[in-house]
Amino acid sequence: MKKIEEAAGELYRQHYPTPSVICAFCEGAAFAQQWYDVNDVLPELKEYCESDLVIVKSDKGSIIFARYCYNECESKFYWDLKSDYHATITHWRPISIE
């Protein structure tokens, strides 16, 4: 697998006239790979009191798919981990950036 800098360099040499394209590509790739700390920000809740599907990291080092949800009956927020996995979620990131 290529590193971000290698891919940016190839694109620059093939298609673009200025080195600033490499910087823009690297910054965009870094932004797309950004992890959010759950103590700072949580996914936005949408219809049916749940977020879009996101990628999460746990305190055990696992990376899985999940949704952040709110249970109105219990007045409680929680992570729907789509599995029988028990861990504390520490970070998340969107699957796609619009």
Secondary structure, DSSP 8 states (H G I E B T S, - for coil): ---HHHHHHHHHHHH-S-THHHHHHHHHHHHHT--EETTT------GGGB---EEEEETTS-EEEEEEEEETTTTEEEEE-SSS----EEEEEESS--
